[in-house]
């Protein structure tokens, strides 16, 4: 094997073609609503971690569980990166008619790109939170919220933080 790129070999690099059964695919006996996606800071230093919170409400008539998923998208990068990358997920049980506020931590290492070594780059990013991948079409409705943020500073090796 001479071509070690992942282009066209895994769903993370398919381009515009969506996988048949993406991560988190499935149906539920209830419905959920996401709201109040809050990022700790809209602008971060290059080595900083990002704190995220989102409110999940069970708007259906039955108790249910939801897999809350956080994805990160690089808006520009010096090297090829996935369309989006799963950076956190959590299965949450929510009783019917109730809501819960969830907190996540997205560490700087999750923004690193491979360019002969792991490195952090400044730029703009989008964070997605929801019960499915961004842009995924399923029979069960599930919204995906998004919030932009920026990273400032000079590019540096990951070990330099």
C-alpha positions as CSV (number, residue, x, y, z in Angstrom):
1,X,0.0,0.0,0.0
2,X,1.4,3.3,-1.0
3,X,-1.4,5.7,-0.4
4,X,-1.9,6.3,3.3
5,X,-4.4,9.1,3.1
6,X,-7.9,8.5,4.6
7,X,-9.6,10.3,1.7
8,X,-12.7,8.2,0.6
9,X,-11.8,5.4,3.1
10,X,-13.7,6.5,6.2
11,X,-16.9,8.5,6.7
12,X,-15.0,11.4,8.3
13,X,-13.4,12.1,4.9
14,X,-16.2,11.3,2.4
15,X,-16.6,14.9,1.4
16,X,-20.3,15.7,0.7
17,X,-21.5,12.1,0.7
18,X,-23.1,11.1,4.0
19,X,-22.7,7.6,5.5
20,X,-25.8,5.4,5.4
21,X,-25.8,4.9,9.2
22,X,-23.8,7.7,10.9
23,X,-22.7,7.7,14.5
24,X,-25.7,8.1,16.8
25,X,-28.3,6.9,14.2
26,X,-31.5,5.5,15.7
27,X,-35.0,6.2,16.7
28,X,-36.6,7.1,20.0
29,X,-40.1,6.9,21.6
30,X,-39.9,10.5,22.6
31,X,-38.7,13.9,21.3
32,X,-35.9,16.1,22.5
33,X,-35.2,19.8,22.1
34,X,-31.8,21.5,22.4
35,X,-31.4,25.1,23.4
36,X,-29.0,27.6,25.0
37,X,-25.7,26.4,23.6
38,X,-23.1,28.5,25.5
39,X,-19.4,28.7,24.9
40,X,-17.1,29.9,27.8
41,X,-15.4,32.4,25.4
42,X,-15.9,33.4,21.8
43,X,-12.2,33.9,21.4
44,X,-9.6,31.6,23.0
45,X,-5.8,31.7,23.3
46,X,-4.1,29.0,21.2
47,X,-3.6,26.6,24.2
48,X,-6.8,27.2,26.0
49,X,-9.6,24.7,26.6
50,X,-13.2,25.5,25.8
51,X,-16.1,25.0,28.3
52,X,-19.5,24.3,26.7
53,X,-23.0,24.0,28.1
54,X,-26.3,23.1,26.4
55,X,-29.8,22.5,27.7
56,X,-31.6,19.3,26.7
57,X,-35.4,19.0,27.2
58,X,-37.5,15.9,26.8
59,X,-40.6,17.4,25.0
60,X,-42.3,14.0,24.6
61,X,-44.8,12.0,26.6
62,X,-42.3,9.3,27.7
63,X,-39.1,9.1,29.6
64,X,-36.1,8.7,27.2
65,X,-32.4,8.7,26.7
66,X,-30.5,10.9,24.3
67,X,-26.9,10.7,23.1
68,X,-25.8,14.3,23.2
69,X,-23.0,14.8,20.6
70,X,-20.5,17.6,20.2
71,X,-18.7,18.1,16.9
72,X,-15.9,20.5,15.9
73,X,-15.4,21.9,12.5
74,X,-12.3,23.7,11.3
75,X,-13.3,26.6,9.0
76,X,-9.8,26.6,7.5
77,X,-6.7,24.6,8.1
78,X,-3.3,24.3,6.7
79,X,-3.7,20.5,6.2
80,X,-6.7,18.3,5.2
81,X,-9.1,17.7,8.2
82,X,-12.4,15.9,8.6
83,X,-15.6,17.8,7.8
84,X,-16.3,17.7,11.5
85,X,-14.9,15.7,14.4
86,X,-16.7,14.2,17.3
87,X,-15.1,15.7,20.4
88,X,-17.5,14.7,23.2
89,X,-20.7,12.7,23.7
90,X,-22.8,11.6,26.7
91,X,-25.9,9.4,27.0
92,X,-28.4,11.2,29.2
93,X,-31.7,9.9,30.7
94,X,-34.3,12.7,30.8
95,X,-37.8,12.1,32.3
96,X,-40.8,13.2,30.2
97,X,-41.4,17.0,30.4
98,X,-38.1,17.7,32.2
99,X,-34.9,19.3,31.1
100,X,-31.2,19.1,32.1
101,X,-28.2,21.3,31.6
102,X,-25.1,19.5,30.4
103,X,-21.5,20.8,30.6
104,X,-18.6,19.6,28.5
105,X,-14.9,20.4,28.2
106,X,-13.3,20.6,24.7
107,X,-9.5,20.4,25.4
108,X,-7.0,22.1,23.1
109,X,-5.6,18.7,22.0
110,X,-8.9,18.1,20.2
111,X,-8.2,21.0,17.9
112,X,-4.7,19.7,16.9
113,X,-3.9,18.9,13.3
114,X,-1.3,16.5,11.9
115,X,1.4,18.3,9.9
116,X,4.4,16.0,10.4
117,X,3.7,16.4,14.1
118,X,0.6,17.4,16.1
119,X,0.2,21.1,16.2
120,X,-2.3,23.8,17.2
121,X,-3.3,26.4,14.7
122,X,-5.2,29.7,15.1
123,X,-8.4,30.2,13.1
124,X,-12.1,30.1,13.3
125,X,-14.1,27.0,14.3
126,X,-17.7,26.0,14.7
127,X,-18.9,23.8,17.5
128,X,-22.1,21.7,17.0
129,X,-24.3,20.2,19.7
130,X,-27.2,17.9,19.2
131,X,-28.5,14.4,19.0
132,X,-26.9,13.7,15.6
133,X,-24.2,14.8,13.2
134,X,-24.5,18.2,11.6
135,X,-26.6,18.0,8.4
136,X,-27.7,14.4,9.1
137,X,-31.2,13.5,7.8
138,X,-33.2,11.0,9.9
139,X,-36.8,10.1,10.3
140,X,-36.6,11.1,14.0
141,X,-36.3,14.9,14.3
142,X,-33.3,16.1,16.2
143,X,-31.9,19.6,15.9
144,X,-28.3,20.5,16.0
145,X,-27.2,23.8,17.4
146,X,-24.0,25.6,16.4
147,X,-21.8,28.3,17.7
148,X,-18.6,29.8,16.2
149,X,-15.5,30.6,18.1
150,X,-12.0,31.8,17.2
151,X,-8.5,30.8,18.4
152,X,-5.8,33.4,18.5
153,X,-2.0,33.2,18.8
154,X,0.8,31.7,16.7
155,X,0.7,28.1,15.5
156,X,2.7,25.9,17.8
157,X,3.5,22.2,18.4
158,X,1.0,20.6,20.7
159,X,3.7,19.7,23.2
160,X,4.5,23.5,23.4
161,X,1.3,24.1,25.5
